[in-house]
Amino acid sequence: MGERKLRKTDVAIGWLEGVGKGVATMFDFTKVSGNGKTEEKKATMLPDAISPTMNVRRTARDIMDGAKHVTIKRDKLEDIVKKEGMKVKLTEWNEGGIHYLSPTSPEKTALYVLVLDCMNFCFWPSHNSLLQYHHLSTSLKTLAEASDGEDEEEESFRFHPKKLAEIEESFFTEELDPLLPPGVTMPSKKERVHLLRELGSSLLYRHGGKAMNMIEKSENSADKLVDIIVRDLPGFRDEAIDLDGRRRFFYKRAQIAVADLWAALGRVGMVDFKDIGSLTTFADYRVPQVLRHEGGLEYSKELAKVVDKMTVLPAGCRMELEIRAATIVAVDEMARKAGVKAVEMDWWIWQAGERMIEKGEGGKGQILNHHRVRTVYY
Ligand SMILES: Nc1nc2c(c(CN[C@H]3C=C[C@H](O)[C@@H]3O)cn2[C@@H]2O[C@H](COP(=O)(O)O)[C@@H](O)[C@H]2O)c(=O)[nH]1
């Protein structure tokens, strides 16, 4: 990072080393515990009171202290980690080539990831949408590749900040929707247009028109990059005020963006977040769905009924906050037991969930339904 410019040979070497090996071989996966690591974290993270990842953990612990609807079954968490066939084998972020990685330009890769995570919410099927994550990541990849010229500065790149700042709803109807499978459309288009415009404008006016400038300001700290993202991109501010007036922080999309940047750019030596272990799991609906199904989370009768019947919960309600908080605490505990970072444990659980839902959801012998909340945050 820093002032160093990426050369094509660097990319080739980084890429060759990474191909087919999985994320685990590309990064320093030293255990989260241990004195050296603790000091390193202190050196890079923000002070406790303003650290976004600390705020997320504080939120999760606080909510779980008075939880009424969700219980963490600690002995079961241990079983899940140990379970045959579910051992933590770190997942390849780009398995199946579902993401765009520019062969020459970290800037274009970073823009792609930020666009992806701007829209990385509300996938669950409703009467008019059957959108899945890989539909989004691969259709954006197609658009990126189609406009990917030689020149790093090239303004013709579809996700150049100037283009993002002026995006219209026609981007979805004319460019993106046609790349989705028949009958699948992108929900909440108006909201997504606004989020993309916000991203383009913020990069132009706050970061000299470059995603890499924003990333470099983090000084290789995942925690600081989450902070920059939630400060400069309001659409990523996944916060709530609970019924008692307390602030609650989750930062799902901001944290997943940082993790995705780590996976996409770390492989070519462009980022090296020393405190990547500070990220929490990305509290959305797939991870708690898997944990509940496996017995690691137990829902009250009332909540179980709501979730099983696919009743939509209001955003920010107590039940939703408890599910998200329990997910964060449970994944931290599983990661600790397995000696990996929360982000790695998240990817492993998420990918296990994706395999489980292939067999259907909510029926006999199938994974239990996930909770439903209409939100731009996950
Ligand atoms: N907690 C967590 N949630 C994740 C992801 C990802 C993808 N991350 C990439 C990075 C590493 C992985 O290997 C993936 O290649 C998507 N999602 C969420 O799932 C939902 C879509 O699901 P479905 O409807 O089934 O396609 C939607 O809310 C989306 O935001 C993750 O990693 N963790």
The ligand as an SDF file (V2000), in Angstrom:
LIG
                    3D

 33 36  0  0  0  0  0  0  0  0999 V2000
  -22.5920  -13.3450    6.4290 N   0  0  0  0  0  0  0  0  0  0  0  0
  -22.3640  -13.3170    5.1350 C   0  0  0  0  0  0  0  0  0  0  0  0
  -23.3530  -12.9640    4.2790 N   0  0  0  0  0  0  0  0  0  0  0  0
  -23.0740  -12.9390    2.9650 C   0  0  0  0  0  0  0  0  0  0  0  0
  -21.8260  -13.2720    2.4390 C   0  0  0  0  0  0  0  0  0  0  0  0
  -21.9010  -13.1390    1.0450 C   0  0  0  0  0  0  0  0  0  0  0  0
  -20.8580  -13.4260    0.0080 C   0  0  0  0  0  0  0  0  0  0  0  0
  -19.5320  -13.0970    0.3710 N   0  0  0  0  0  0  0  0  0  0  0  0
  -18.4810  -13.5900   -0.4330 C   0  0  0  0  0  0  0  0  0  0  0  0
  -17.2570  -13.5710    0.3610 C   0  0  0  0  0  0  0  0  0  0  0  0
  -16.8890  -14.8140    0.7980 C   0  0  0  0  0  0  0  0  0  0  0  0
  -17.8700  -15.7700    0.3770 C   0  0  0  0  0  0  0  0  0  0  0  0
  -17.3050  -16.9430   -0.0040 O   0  0  0  0  0  0  0  0  0  0  0  0
  -18.6040  -15.0550   -0.7630 C   0  0  0  0  0  0  0  0  0  0  0  0
  -17.9540  -15.2880   -1.9750 O   0  0  0  0  0  0  0  0  0  0  0  0
  -23.2000  -12.7330    0.7740 C   0  0  0  0  0  0  0  0  0  0  0  0
  -23.8770  -12.6180    1.9340 N   0  0  0  0  0  0  0  0  0  0  0  0
  -25.2780  -12.2860    2.1530 C   0  0  0  0  0  0  0  0  0  0  0  0
  -26.0550  -13.4380    1.8960 O   0  0  0  0  0  0  0  0  0  0  0  0
  -27.3250  -13.0330    1.3760 C   0  0  0  0  0  0  0  0  0  0  0  0
  -27.5040  -13.6110    0.0110 C   0  0  0  0  0  0  0  0  0  0  0  0
  -27.5800  -14.9700    0.1050 O   0  0  0  0  0  0  0  0  0  0  0  0
  -28.3090  -15.8080   -1.0560 P   0  0  0  0  0  0  0  0  0  0  0  0
  -29.7160  -15.3050   -1.0850 O   0  0  0  0  0  0  0  0  0  0  0  0
  -28.2230  -17.2220   -0.6490 O   0  0  0  0  0  0  0  0  0  0  0  0
  -27.5610  -15.5460   -2.3250 O   0  0  0  0  0  0  0  0  0  0  0  0
  -27.2930  -11.5080    1.3170 C   0  0  0  0  0  0  0  0  0  0  0  0
  -27.8370  -10.9790    2.5090 O   0  0  0  0  0  0  0  0  0  0  0  0
  -25.8270  -11.2250    1.2370 C   0  0  0  0  0  0  0  0  0  0  0  0
  -25.5180   -9.9330    1.6960 O   0  0  0  0  0  0  0  0  0  0  0  0
  -20.7830  -13.6450    3.3400 C   0  0  0  0  0  0  0  0  0  0  0  0
  -19.6500  -13.9510    2.9880 O   0  0  0  0  0  0  0  0  0  0  0  0
  -21.1170  -13.6550    4.6670 N   0  0  0  0  0  0  0  0  0  0  0  0
  1  2  1  0
  2  3  2  0
  2 33  1  0
  3  4  1  0
  4  5  2  0
  4 17  1  0
  5  6  1  0
  5 31  1  0
  6  7  1  0
  6 16  2  0
  7  8  1  0
  8  9  1  0
  9 10  1  0
  9 14  1  0
 10 11  2  0
 11 12  1  0
 12 13  1  0
 12 14  1  0
 14 15  1  0
 16 17  1  0
 17 18  1  0
 18 19  1  0
 18 29  1  0
 19 20  1  0
 20 21  1  0
 20 27  1  0
 21 22  1  0
 22 23  1  0
 23 24  2  0
 23 25  1  0
 23 26  1  0
 27 28  1  0
 27 29  1  0
 29 30  1  0
 31 32  2  0
 31 33  1  0
M  END
$$$$
